[in-house]
Amino acid sequence: MSKLSTQSRKSIPKGEFGLPEQKKYPMPDRRHAANAKARASQEEHRGLLSSADKKRVDNKADKILDRKSG
């Protein structure tokens, strides 16, 4: 997975984040979407992310993964 530079992360539209109001879990491509799902699971397990927010991240990532897999 390519690492996002600060500049490229700032240029990502809010709609491409799993939690757009916080600009967390960027998902500009399939690899980042898969990674966002994994990180959200870890954060929920550690008690740092609510189950509702994890579900939002997973739903957004699933749309990206399904959209580009066909």
CHARMM internal coordinates of N, CA and C (Angstrom, degrees):
IC EDIT
DIST 1 N 1 CA 1.4485
DIST 1 CA 1 C 1.5148
ANGL 1 N 1 CA 1 C 107.91
DIST 1 C 2 N 1.3115
ANGL 1 CA 1 C 2 N 115.30
DIHE 1 N 1 CA 1 C 2 N 134.10
DIST 2 N 2 CA 1.4458
ANGL 1 C 2 N 2 CA 118.94
DIHE 1 CA 1 C 2 N 2 CA 177.32
DIST 2 CA 2 C 1.5194
ANGL 2 N 2 CA 2 C 109.96
DIHE 1 C 2 N 2 CA 2 C -75.07
DIST 2 C 3 N 1.3175
ANGL 2 CA 2 C 3 N 114.96
DIHE 2 N 2 CA 2 C 3 N 140.75
DIST 3 N 3 CA 1.4543
ANGL 2 C 3 N 3 CA 119.99
DIHE 2 CA 2 C 3 N 3 CA 179.79
DIST 3 CA 3 C 1.5232
ANGL 3 N 3 CA 3 C 108.42
DIHE 2 C 3 N 3 CA 3 C -82.19
DIST 3 C 4 N 1.3240
ANGL 3 CA 3 C 4 N 115.62
DIHE 3 N 3 CA 3 C 4 N 137.25
DIST 4 N 4 CA 1.4591
ANGL 3 C 4 N 4 CA 120.08
DIHE 3 CA 3 C 4 N 4 CA 178.53
DIST 4 CA 4 C 1.5213
ANGL 4 N 4 CA 4 C 109.26
DIHE 3 C 4 N 4 CA 4 C -82.83
DIST 4 C 5 N 1.3124
ANGL 4 CA 4 C 5 N 115.70
DIHE 4 N 4 CA 4 C 5 N 126.97
DIST 5 N 5 CA 1.4616
ANGL 4 C 5 N 5 CA 119.09
DIHE 4 CA 4 C 5 N 5 CA 174.19
DIST 5 CA 5 C 1.5254
ANGL 5 N 5 CA 5 C 108.04
DIHE 4 C 5 N 5 CA 5 C -75.69
DIST 5 C 6 N 1.2944
ANGL 5 CA 5 C 6 N 116.04
DIHE 5 N 5 CA 5 C 6 N 164.58
DIST 6 N 6 CA 1.4617
ANGL 5 C 6 N 6 CA 120.33
DIHE 5 CA 5 C 6 N 6 CA 178.55
DIST 6 CA 6 C 1.5170
ANGL 6 N 6 CA 6 C 110.40
DIHE 5 C 6 N 6 CA 6 C -57.76
DIST 6 C 7 N 1.3201
ANGL 6 CA 6 C 7 N 116.81
DIHE 6 N 6 CA 6 C 7 N -43.77
DIST 7 N 7 CA 1.4557
ANGL 6 C 7 N 7 CA 121.26
DIHE 6 CA 6 C 7 N 7 CA -178.76
DIST 7 CA 7 C 1.5264
ANGL 7 N 7 CA 7 C 111.59
DIHE 6 C 7 N 7 CA 7 C -64.31
DIST 7 C 8 N 1.3410
ANGL 7 CA 7 C 8 N 116.98
DIHE 7 N 7 CA 7 C 8 N -44.10
DIST 8 N 8 CA 1.4635
ANGL 7 C 8 N 8 CA 118.60
DIHE 7 CA 7 C 8 N 8 CA -178.75
DIST 8 CA 8 C 1.5260
ANGL 8 N 8 CA 8 C 111.08
DIHE 7 C 8 N 8 CA 8 C -69.98
DIST 8 C 9 N 1.3440
ANGL 8 CA 8 C 9 N 117.54
DIHE 8 N 8 CA 8 C 9 N -33.94
DIST 9 N 9 CA 1.4624
ANGL 8 C 9 N 9 CA 120.44
DIHE 8 CA 8 C 9 N 9 CA 177.15
DIST 9 CA 9 C 1.5278
ANGL 9 N 9 CA 9 C 110.32
DIHE 8 C 9 N 9 CA 9 C -64.63
DIST 9 C 10 N 1.3368
ANGL 9 CA 9 C 10 N 116.54
DIHE 9 N 9 CA 9 C 10 N -39.94
DIST 10 N 10 CA 1.4621
ANGL 9 C 10 N 10 CA 120.26
DIHE 9 CA 9 C 10 N 10 CA 179.36
DIST 10 CA 10 C 1.5207
ANGL 10 N 10 CA 10 C 111.96
DIHE 9 C 10 N 10 CA 10 C -66.44
DIST 10 C 11 N 1.3262
ANGL 10 CA 10 C 11 N 116.76
DIHE 10 N 10 CA 10 C 11 N -25.82
DIST 11 N 11 CA 1.4625
ANGL 10 C 11 N 11 CA 119.92
DIHE 10 CA 10 C 11 N 11 CA -177.63
DIST 11 CA 11 C 1.5272
ANGL 11 N 11 CA 11 C 113.12
DIHE 10 C 11 N 11 CA 11 C -85.78
DIST 11 C 12 N 1.3303
ANGL 11 CA 11 C 12 N 117.46
DIHE 11 N 11 CA 11 C 12 N -7.75
DIST 12 N 12 CA 1.4672
ANGL 11 C 12 N 12 CA 120.83
DIHE 11 CA 11 C 12 N 12 CA 179.20
DIST 12 CA 12 C 1.5282
ANGL 12 N 12 CA 12 C 108.87
DIHE 11 C 12 N 12 CA 12 C -73.08
DIST 12 C 13 N 1.3216
ANGL 12 CA 12 C 13 N 117.71
DIHE 12 N 12 CA 12 C 13 N 129.71
DIST 13 N 13 CA 1.4778
ANGL 12 C 13 N 13 CA 120.07
DIHE 12 CA 12 C 13 N 13 CA 177.38
DIST 13 CA 13 C 1.5223
ANGL 13 N 13 CA 13 C 110.94
DIHE 12 C 13 N 13 CA 13 C -61.90
DIST 13 C 14 N 1.3158
ANGL 13 CA 13 C 14 N 116.59
DIHE 13 N 13 CA 13 C 14 N 146.55
DIST 14 N 14 CA 1.4626
ANGL 13 C 14 N 14 CA 120.86
DIHE 13 CA 13 C 14 N 14 CA -178.64
DIST 14 CA 14 C 1.5196
ANGL 14 N 14 CA 14 C 112.19
DIHE 13 C 14 N 14 CA 14 C -54.57
DIST 14 C 15 N 1.3165
ANGL 14 CA 14 C 15 N 117.43
DIHE 14 N 14 CA 14 C 15 N -33.05
DIST 15 N 15 CA 1.4518
ANGL 14 C 15 N 15 CA 121.72
DIHE 14 CA 14 C 15 N 15 CA -178.49
DIST 15 CA 15 C 1.5179
ANGL 15 N 15 CA 15 C 114.28
DIHE 14 C 15 N 15 CA 15 C -65.13
DIST 15 C 16 N 1.3275
ANGL 15 CA 15 C 16 N 118.05
DIHE 15 N 15 CA 15 C 16 N -12.60
DIST 16 N 16 CA 1.4590
ANGL 15 C 16 N 16 CA 121.81
DIHE 15 CA 15 C 16 N 16 CA -179.92
DIST 16 CA 16 C 1.5257
ANGL 16 N 16 CA 16 C 112.54
DIHE 15 C 16 N 16 CA 16 C -96.81
DIST 16 C 17 N 1.3149
ANGL 16 CA 16 C 17 N 117.10
DIHE 16 N 16 CA 16 C 17 N 13.82
DIST 17 N 17 CA 1.4646
ANGL 16 C 17 N 17 CA 121.52
DIHE 16 CA 16 C 17 N 17 CA 176.29
DIST 17 CA 17 C 1.5211
ANGL 17 N 17 CA 17 C 108.75
DIHE 16 C 17 N 17 CA 17 C -106.60
DIST 17 C 18 N 1.3311
ANGL 17 CA 17 C 18 N 116.11
DIHE 17 N 17 CA 17 C 18 N 148.31
DIST 18 N 18 CA 1.4493
ANGL 17 C 18 N 18 CA 120.55
DIHE 17 CA 17 C 18 N 18 CA 176.82
DIST 18 CA 18 C 1.5172
ANGL 18 N 18 CA 18 C 112.03
DIHE 17 C 18 N 18 CA 18 C -65.79
DIST 18 C 19 N 1.3257
ANGL 18 CA 18 C 19 N 116.03
DIHE 18 N 18 CA 18 C 19 N -36.55
DIST 19 N 19 CA 1.4669
ANGL 18 C 19 N 19 CA 122.66
DIHE 18 CA 18 C 19 N 19 CA 175.05
DIST 19 CA 19 C 1.5269
ANGL 19 N 19 CA 19 C 106.73
DIHE 18 C 19 N 19 CA 19 C -123.82
DIST 19 C 20 N 1.3321
ANGL 19 CA 19 C 20 N 116.71
DIHE 19 N 19 CA 19 C 20 N 82.46
DIST 20 N 20 CA 1.4650
ANGL 19 C 20 N 20 CA 120.78
DIHE 19 CA 19 C 20 N 20 CA -171.52
DIST 20 CA 20 C 1.5298
ANGL 20 N 20 CA 20 C 114.67
DIHE 19 C 20 N 20 CA 20 C -61.55
DIST 20 C 21 N 1.3237
ANGL 20 CA 20 C 21 N 117.79
DIHE 20 N 20 CA 20 C 21 N -33.11
DIST 21 N 21 CA 1.4644
ANGL 20 C 21 N 21 CA 119.00
DIHE 20 CA 20 C 21 N 21 CA -178.50
DIST 21 CA 21 C 1.5230
ANGL 21 N 21 CA 21 C 111.56
DIHE 20 C 21 N 21 CA 21 C -67.90
DIST 21 C 22 N 1.3364
ANGL 21 CA 21 C 22 N 117.42
DIHE 21 N 21 CA 21 C 22 N -21.45
DIST 22 N 22 CA 1.4605
ANGL 21 C 22 N 22 CA 122.06
DIHE 21 CA 21 C 22 N 22 CA 178.14
DIST 22 CA 22 C 1.5319
ANGL 22 N 22 CA 22 C 111.91
DIHE 21 C 22 N 22 CA 22 C -107.90
DIST 22 C 23 N 1.3283
ANGL 22 CA 22 C 23 N 116.67
DIHE 22 N 22 CA 22 C 23 N -4.36
DIST 23 N 23 CA 1.4684
ANGL 22 C 23 N 23 CA 123.40
DIHE 22 CA 22 C 23 N 23 CA -174.74
DIST 23 CA 23 C 1.5265
ANGL 23 N 23 CA 23 C 110.78
DIHE 22 C 23 N 23 CA 23 C 52.19
DIST 23 C 24 N 1.3506
ANGL 23 CA 23 C 24 N 114.57
DIHE 23 N 23 CA 23 C 24 N 48.59
DIST 24 N 24 CA 1.4661
ANGL 23 C 24 N 24 CA 121.07
DIHE 23 CA 23 C 24 N 24 CA 177.23
DIST 24 CA 24 C 1.5128
ANGL 24 N 24 CA 24 C 109.56
DIHE 23 C 24 N 24 CA 24 C -113.63
DIST 24 C 25 N 1.3163
ANGL 24 CA 24 C 25 N 115.98
DIHE 24 N 24 CA 24 C 25 N 151.32
DIST 25 N 25 CA 1.4601
ANGL 24 C 25 N 25 CA 124.50
DIHE 24 CA 24 C 25 N 25 CA 178.30
DIST 25 CA 25 C 1.5363
ANGL 25 N 25 CA 25 C 111.82
DIHE 24 C 25 N 25 CA 25 C 63.00
DIST 25 C 26 N 1.3387
ANGL 25 CA 25 C 26 N 116.41
DIHE 25 N 25 CA 25 C 26 N 66.95
DIST 26 N 26 CA 1.4659
ANGL 25 C 26 N 26 CA 119.78
DIHE 25 CA 25 C 26 N 26 CA 178.47
DIST 26 CA 26 C 1.5192
ANGL 26 N 26 CA 26 C 111.23
DIHE 25 C 26 N 26 CA 26 C -65.94
DIST 26 C 27 N 1.3367
ANGL 26 CA 26 C 27 N 115.22
DIHE 26 N 26 CA 26 C 27 N 140.10
DIST 27 N 27 CA 1.4645
ANGL 26 C 27 N 27 CA 120.44
DIHE 26 CA 26 C 27 N 27 CA -178.50
DIST 27 CA 27 C 1.5284
ANGL 27 N 27 CA 27 C 111.15
DIHE 26 C 27 N 27 CA 27 C -135.90
DIST 27 C 28 N 1.3371
ANGL 27 CA 27 C 28 N 117.06
DIHE 27 N 27 CA 27 C 28 N 64.47
DIST 28 N 28 CA 1.4674
ANGL 27 C 28 N 28 CA 117.92
DIHE 27 CA 27 C 28 N 28 CA 179.08
DIST 28 CA 28 C 1.5293
ANGL 28 N 28 CA 28 C 113.54
DIHE 27 C 28 N 28 CA 28 C -76.46
DIST 28 C 29 N 1.3413
ANGL 28 CA 28 C 29 N 117.20
DIHE 28 N 28 CA 28 C 29 N -12.19
DIST 29 N 29 CA 1.4631
ANGL 28 C 29 N 29 CA 120.29
DIHE 28 CA 28 C 29 N 29 CA -179.27
DIST 29 CA 29 C 1.5297
ANGL 29 N 29 CA 29 C 109.41
DIHE 28 C 29 N 29 CA 29 C -154.35
DIST 29 C 30 N 1.3425
ANGL 29 CA 29 C 30 N 115.86
DIHE 29 N 29 CA 29 C 30 N 177.35
DIST 30 N 30 CA 1.4697
ANGL 29 C 30 N 30 CA 121.40
DIHE 29 CA 29 C 30 N 30 CA -176.78
DIST 30 CA 30 C 1.5263
ANGL 30 N 30 CA 30 C 112.53
DIHE 29 C 30 N 30 CA 30 C -60.88
DIST 30 C 31 N 1.3129
ANGL 30 CA 30 C 31 N 117.29
DIHE 30 N 30 CA 30 C 31 N -41.93
DIST 31 N 31 CA 1.4649
ANGL 30 C 31 N 31 CA 119.83
DIHE 30 CA 30 C 31 N 31 CA -178.34
DIST 31 CA 31 C 1.5211
ANGL 31 N 31 CA 31 C 111.60
DIHE 30 C 31 N 31 CA 31 C -63.42
DIST 31 C 32 N 1.3023
ANGL 31 CA 31 C 32 N 116.56
DIHE 31 N 31 CA 31 C 32 N -41.80
DIST 32 N 32 CA 1.4632
ANGL 31 C 32 N 32 CA 119.73
DIHE 31 CA 31 C 32 N 32 CA 178.73
DIST 32 CA 32 C 1.5269
ANGL 32 N 32 CA 32 C 110.73
DIHE 31 C 32 N 32 CA 32 C -68.84
DIST 32 C 33 N 1.3237
ANGL 32 CA 32 C 33 N 117.23
DIHE 32 N 32 CA 32 C 33 N -33.83
DIST 33 N 33 CA 1.4689
ANGL 32 C 33 N 33 CA 120.32
DIHE 32 CA 32 C 33 N 33 CA 178.09
DIST 33 CA 33 C 1.5268
ANGL 33 N 33 CA 33 C 110.26
DIHE 32 C 33 N 33 CA 33 C -65.51
DIST 33 C 34 N 1.3163
ANGL 33 CA 33 C 34 N 117.04
DIHE 33 N 33 CA 33 C 34 N -44.72
DIST 34 N 34 CA 1.4649
ANGL 33 C 34 N 34 CA 120.39
DIHE 33 CA 33 C 34 N 34 CA 177.97
DIST 34 CA 34 C 1.5223
ANGL 34 N 34 CA 34 C 110.69
DIHE 33 C 34 N 34 CA 34 C -63.36
DIST 34 C 35 N 1.3247
ANGL 34 CA 34 C 35 N 116.22
DIHE 34 N 34 CA 34 C 35 N -40.59
DIST 35 N 35 CA 1.4543
ANGL 34 C 35 N 35 CA 120.52
DIHE 34 CA 34 C 35 N 35 CA 178.83
DIST 35 CA 35 C 1.5227
ANGL 35 N 35 CA 35 C 111.10
DIHE 34 C 35 N 35 CA 35 C -65.94
DIST 35 C 36 N 1.3195
ANGL 35 CA 35 C 36 N 117.48
DIHE 35 N 35 CA 35 C 36 N -38.21
DIST 36 N 36 CA 1.4645
ANGL 35 C 36 N 36 CA 121.13
DIHE 35 CA 35 C 36 N 36 CA 179.30
DIST 36 CA 36 C 1.5206
ANGL 36 N 36 CA 36 C 110.63
DIHE 35 C 36 N 36 CA 36 C -62.01
DIST 36 C 37 N 1.3258
ANGL 36 CA 36 C 37 N 117.07
DIHE 36 N 36 CA 36 C 37 N -40.17
DIST 37 N 37 CA 1.4671
ANGL 36 C 37 N 37 CA 120.20
DIHE 36 CA 36 C 37 N 37 CA 177.56
DIST 37 CA 37 C 1.5291
ANGL 37 N 37 CA 37 C 110.63
DIHE 36 C 37 N 37 CA 37 C -61.70
DIST 37 C 38 N 1.3143
ANGL 37 CA 37 C 38 N 116.35
DIHE 37 N 37 CA 37 C 38 N -43.68
DIST 38 N 38 CA 1.4649
ANGL 37 C 38 N 38 CA 120.27
DIHE 37 CA 37 C 38 N 38 CA -179.28
DIST 38 CA 38 C 1.5286
ANGL 38 N 38 CA 38 C 111.12
DIHE 37 C 38 N 38 CA 38 C -65.21
DIST 38 C 39 N 1.3237
ANGL 38 CA 38 C 39 N 116.33
DIHE 38 N 38 CA 38 C 39 N -45.52
DIST 39 N 39 CA 1.4743
ANGL 38 C 39 N 39 CA 119.98
DIHE 38 CA 38 C 39 N 39 CA -179.57
DIST 39 CA 39 C 1.5291
ANGL 39 N 39 CA 39 C 111.03
DIHE 38 C 39 N 39 CA 39 C -64.88
DIST 39 C 40 N 1.3247
ANGL 39 CA 39 C 40 N 117.42
DIHE 39 N 39 CA 39 C 40 N -39.04
DIST 40 N 40 CA 1.4632
ANGL 39 C 40 N 40 CA 120.58
DIHE 39 CA 39 C 40 N 40 CA 179.32
DIST 40 CA 40 C 1.5290
ANGL 40 N 40 CA 40 C 110.47
DIHE 39 C 40 N 40 CA 40 C -63.83
DIST 40 C 41 N 1.3254
ANGL 40 CA 40 C 41 N 116.52
DIHE 40 N 40 CA 40 C 41 N -39.20
DIST 41 N 41 CA 1.4703
ANGL 40 C 41 N 41 CA 119.92
DIHE 40 CA 40 C 41 N 41 CA 177.51
DIST 41 CA 41 C 1.5255
ANGL 41 N 41 CA 41 C 110.72
DIHE 40 C 41 N 41 CA 41 C -63.31
DIST 41 C 42 N 1.3254
ANGL 41 CA 41 C 42 N 116.51
DIHE 41 N 41 CA 41 C 42 N -42.78
DIST 42 N 42 CA 1.4579
ANGL 41 C 42 N 42 CA 120.35
DIHE 41 CA 41 C 42 N 42 CA 178.35
DIST 42 CA 42 C 1.5252
ANGL 42 N 42 CA 42 C 111.21
DIHE 41 C 42 N 42 CA 42 C -62.68
DIST 42 C 43 N 1.3210
ANGL 42 CA 42 C 43 N 115.88
DIHE 42 N 42 CA 42 C 43 N -45.49
DIST 43 N 43 CA 1.4640
ANGL 42 C 43 N 43 CA 120.05
DIHE 42 CA 42 C 43 N 43 CA -177.85
DIST 43 CA 43 C 1.5275
ANGL 43 N 43 CA 43 C 111.13
DIHE 42 C 43 N 43 CA 43 C -65.89
DIST 43 C 44 N 1.3329
ANGL 43 CA 43 C 44 N 117.47
DIHE 43 N 43 CA 43 C 44 N -38.15
DIST 44 N 44 CA 1.4602
ANGL 43 C 44 N 44 CA 119.94
DIHE 43 CA 43 C 44 N 44 CA 177.47
DIST 44 CA 44 C 1.5329
ANGL 44 N 44 CA 44 C 110.16
DIHE 43 C 44 N 44 CA 44 C -65.12
DIST 44 C 45 N 1.3186
ANGL 44 CA 44 C 45 N 116.33
DIHE 44 N 44 CA 44 C 45 N -43.23
DIST 45 N 45 CA 1.4590
ANGL 44 C 45 N 45 CA 121.20
DIHE 44 CA 44 C 45 N 45 CA 179.95
DIST 45 CA 45 C 1.5381
ANGL 45 N 45 CA 45 C 111.17
DIHE 44 C 45 N 45 CA 45 C -61.19
DIST 45 C 46 N 1.3226
ANGL 45 CA 45 C 46 N 116.66
DIHE 45 N 45 CA 45 C 46 N -36.13
DIST 46 N 46 CA 1.4633
ANGL 45 C 46 N 46 CA 121.55
DIHE 45 CA 45 C 46 N 46 CA 179.37
DIST 46 CA 46 C 1.5258
ANGL 46 N 46 CA 46 C 112.31
DIHE 45 C 46 N 46 CA 46 C -80.12
DIST 46 C 47 N 1.3246
ANGL 46 CA 46 C 47 N 116.95
DIHE 46 N 46 CA 46 C 47 N -5.83
DIST 47 N 47 CA 1.4549
ANGL 46 C 47 N 47 CA 120.69
DIHE 46 CA 46 C 47 N 47 CA 179.83
DIST 47 CA 47 C 1.5168
ANGL 47 N 47 CA 47 C 114.11
DIHE 46 C 47 N 47 CA 47 C 82.98
DIST 47 C 48 N 1.3309
ANGL 47 CA 47 C 48 N 117.05
DIHE 47 N 47 CA 47 C 48 N 17.76
DIST 48 N 48 CA 1.4605
ANGL 47 C 48 N 48 CA 122.06
DIHE 47 CA 47 C 48 N 48 CA -177.90
DIST 48 CA 48 C 1.5237
ANGL 48 N 48 CA 48 C 113.32
DIHE 47 C 48 N 48 CA 48 C -101.16
DIST 48 C 49 N 1.3351
ANGL 48 CA 48 C 49 N 116.18
DIHE 48 N 48 CA 48 C 49 N -4.06
DIST 49 N 49 CA 1.4605
ANGL 48 C 49 N 49 CA 121.42
DIHE 48 CA 48 C 49 N 49 CA -178.90
DIST 49 CA 49 C 1.5151
ANGL 49 N 49 CA 49 C 107.71
DIHE 48 C 49 N 49 CA 49 C -140.93
DIST 49 C 50 N 1.3129
ANGL 49 CA 49 C 50 N 116.62
DIHE 49 N 49 CA 49 C 50 N 133.17
DIST 50 N 50 CA 1.4625
ANGL 49 C 50 N 50 CA 120.19
DIHE 49 CA 49 C 50 N 50 CA 179.80
DIST 50 CA 50 C 1.5316
ANGL 50 N 50 CA 50 C 109.99
DIHE 49 C 50 N 50 CA 50 C -71.51
DIST 50 C 51 N 1.3140
ANGL 50 CA 50 C 51 N 115.65
DIHE 50 N 50 CA 50 C 51 N 157.92
DIST 51 N 51 CA 1.4643
ANGL 50 C 51 N 51 CA 119.37
DIHE 50 CA 50 C 51 N 51 CA 178.54
DIST 51 CA 51 C 1.5301
ANGL 51 N 51 CA 51 C 110.80
DIHE 50 C 51 N 51 CA 51 C -65.39
DIST 51 C 52 N 1.3304
ANGL 51 CA 51 C 52 N 117.03
DIHE 51 N 51 CA 51 C 52 N -31.54
DIST 52 N 52 CA 1.4734
ANGL 51 C 52 N 52 CA 120.53
DIHE 51 CA 51 C 52 N 52 CA 177.83
DIST 52 CA 52 C 1.5314
ANGL 52 N 52 CA 52 C 110.43
DIHE 51 C 52 N 52 CA 52 C -65.96
DIST 52 C 53 N 1.3266
ANGL 52 CA 52 C 53 N 117.58
DIHE 52 N 52 CA 52 C 53 N -42.86
DIST 53 N 53 CA 1.4644
ANGL 52 C 53 N 53 CA 120.40
DIHE 52 CA 52 C 53 N 53 CA 178.80
DIST 53 CA 53 C 1.5281
ANGL 53 N 53 CA 53 C 110.67
DIHE 52 C 53 N 53 CA 53 C -68.63
DIST 53 C 54 N 1.3291
ANGL 53 CA 53 C 54 N 117.16
DIHE 53 N 53 CA 53 C 54 N -37.38
DIST 54 N 54 CA 1.4633
ANGL 53 C 54 N 54 CA 119.61
DIHE 53 CA 53 C 54 N 54 CA 177.23
DIST 54 CA 54 C 1.5233
ANGL 54 N 54 CA 54 C 109.79
DIHE 53 C 54 N 54 CA 54 C -61.72
DIST 54 C 55 N 1.3163
ANGL 54 CA 54 C 55 N 116.15
DIHE 54 N 54 CA 54 C 55 N -41.33
DIST 55 N 55 CA 1.4596
ANGL 54 C 55 N 55 CA 120.19
DIHE 54 CA 54 C 55 N 55 CA 179.37
DIST 55 CA 55 C 1.5303
ANGL 55 N 55 CA 55 C 110.63
DIHE 54 C 55 N 55 CA 55 C -62.62
DIST 55 C 56 N 1.3266
ANGL 55 CA 55 C 56 N 117.16
DIHE 55 N 55 CA 55 C 56 N -40.06
DIST 56 N 56 CA 1.4642
ANGL 55 C 56 N 56 CA 120.88
DIHE 55 CA 55 C 56 N 56 CA 177.89
DIST 56 CA 56 C 1.5283
ANGL 56 N 56 CA 56 C 111.11
DIHE 55 C 56 N 56 CA 56 C -62.37
DIST 56 C 57 N 1.3402
ANGL 56 CA 56 C 57 N 116.46
DIHE 56 N 56 CA 56 C 57 N -44.19
DIST 57 N 57 CA 1.4632
ANGL 56 C 57 N 57 CA 120.69
DIHE 56 CA 56 C 57 N 57 CA 178.61
DIST 57 CA 57 C 1.5259
ANGL 57 N 57 CA 57 C 109.84
DIHE 56 C 57 N 57 CA 57 C -63.25
DIST 57 C 58 N 1.3321
ANGL 57 CA 57 C 58 N 116.68
DIHE 57 N 57 CA 57 C 58 N -46.57
DIST 58 N 58 CA 1.4662
ANGL 57 C 58 N 58 CA 120.33
DIHE 57 CA 57 C 58 N 58 CA 179.94
DIST 58 CA 58 C 1.5257
ANGL 58 N 58 CA 58 C 112.00
DIHE 57 C 58 N 58 CA 58 C -60.83
DIST 58 C 59 N 1.3216
ANGL 58 CA 58 C 59 N 117.57
DIHE 58 N 58 CA 58 C 59 N -43.36
DIST 59 N 59 CA 1.4681
ANGL 58 C 59 N 59 CA 120.81
DIHE 58 CA 58 C 59 N 59 CA 179.77
DIST 59 CA 59 C 1.5215
ANGL 59 N 59 CA 59 C 111.19
DIHE 58 C 59 N 59 CA 59 C -61.53
DIST 59 C 60 N 1.3173
ANGL 59 CA 59 C 60 N 116.62
DIHE 59 N 59 CA 59 C 60 N -44.80
DIST 60 N 60 CA 1.4681
ANGL 59 C 60 N 60 CA 120.93
DIHE 59 CA 59 C 60 N 60 CA 179.58
DIST 60 CA 60 C 1.5311
ANGL 60 N 60 CA 60 C 109.94
DIHE 59 C 60 N 60 CA 60 C -63.84
DIST 60 C 61 N 1.3320
ANGL 60 CA 60 C 61 N 116.77
DIHE 60 N 60 CA 60 C 61 N -45.28
DIST 61 N 61 CA 1.4670
ANGL 60 C 61 N 61 CA 120.66
DIHE 60 CA 60 C 61 N 61 CA -179.49
DIST 61 CA 61 C 1.5250
ANGL 61 N 61 CA 61 C 110.87
DIHE 60 C 61 N 61 CA 61 C -64.23
DIST 61 C 62 N 1.3310
ANGL 61 CA 61 C 62 N 116.95
DIHE 61 N 61 CA 61 C 62 N -41.65
DIST 62 N 62 CA 1.4595
ANGL 61 C 62 N 62 CA 119.90
DIHE 61 CA 61 C 62 N 62 CA 179.72
DIST 62 CA 62 C 1.5297
ANGL 62 N 62 CA 62 C 111.68
DIHE 61 C 62 N 62 CA 62 C -60.90
DIST 62 C 63 N 1.3123
ANGL 62 CA 62 C 63 N 116.74
DIHE 62 N 62 CA 62 C 63 N -39.30
DIST 63 N 63 CA 1.4760
ANGL 62 C 63 N 63 CA 120.05
DIHE 62 CA 62 C 63 N 63 CA 177.77
DIST 63 CA 63 C 1.5256
ANGL 63 N 63 CA 63 C 110.58
DIHE 62 C 63 N 63 CA 63 C -61.63
DIST 63 C 64 N 1.3251
ANGL 63 CA 63 C 64 N 116.41
DIHE 63 N 63 CA 63 C 64 N -42.35
DIST 64 N 64 CA 1.4673
ANGL 63 C 64 N 64 CA 120.48
DIHE 63 CA 63 C 64 N 64 CA -179.60
DIST 64 CA 64 C 1.5195
ANGL 64 N 64 CA 64 C 110.52
DIHE 63 C 64 N 64 CA 64 C -68.62
DIST 64 C 65 N 1.3105
ANGL 64 CA 64 C 65 N 116.99
DIHE 64 N 64 CA 64 C 65 N -43.46
DIST 65 N 65 CA 1.4619
ANGL 64 C 65 N 65 CA 120.32
DIHE 64 CA 64 C 65 N 65 CA -179.15
DIST 65 CA 65 C 1.5247
ANGL 65 N 65 CA 65 C 111.45
DIHE 64 C 65 N 65 CA 65 C -66.31
DIST 65 C 66 N 1.3149
ANGL 65 CA 65 C 66 N 118.42
DIHE 65 N 65 CA 65 C 66 N -39.89
DIST 66 N 66 CA 1.4708
ANGL 65 C 66 N 66 CA 121.57
DIHE 65 CA 65 C 66 N 66 CA 178.47
DIST 66 CA 66 C 1.5072
ANGL 66 N 66 CA 66 C 111.62
DIHE 65 C 66 N 66 CA 66 C -71.05
DIST 66 C 67 N 1.3296
ANGL 66 CA 66 C 67 N 116.77
DIHE 66 N 66 CA 66 C 67 N -41.23
DIST 67 N 67 CA 1.4599
ANGL 66 C 67 N 67 CA 121.96
DIHE 66 CA 66 C 67 N 67 CA -175.98
DIST 67 CA 67 C 1.5101
ANGL 67 N 67 CA 67 C 111.03
DIHE 66 C 67 N 67 CA 67 C -60.83
DIST 67 C 68 N 1.3270
ANGL 67 CA 67 C 68 N 118.41
DIHE 67 N 67 CA 67 C 68 N -38.33
DIST 68 N 68 CA 1.4529
ANGL 67 C 68 N 68 CA 121.15
DIHE 67 CA 67 C 68 N 68 CA -172.44
DIST 68 CA 68 C 1.5181
ANGL 68 N 68 CA 68 C 113.24
DIHE 67 C 68 N 68 CA 68 C -101.91
DIST 68 C 69 N 1.3418
ANGL 68 CA 68 C 69 N 117.90
DIHE 68 N 68 CA 68 C 69 N 4.28
DIST 69 N 69 CA 1.4590
ANGL 68 C 69 N 69 CA 118.78
DIHE 68 CA 68 C 69 N 69 CA -177.31
DIST 69 CA 69 C 1.5373
ANGL 69 N 69 CA 69 C 112.94
DIHE 68 C 69 N 69 CA 69 C -92.64
DIST 69 C 70 N 1.3311
ANGL 69 CA 69 C 70 N 118.50
DIHE 69 N 69 CA 69 C 70 N -10.52
DIST 70 N 70 CA 1.4594
ANGL 69 C 70 N 70 CA 120.39
DIHE 69 CA 69 C 70 N 70 CA -176.40
DIST 70 CA 70 C 1.4204
ANGL 70 N 70 CA 70 C 112.02
DIHE 69 C 70 N 70 CA 70 C -95.12
END
COOR INIT
IC SEED 1 N 1 CA 1 C
IC BUILD
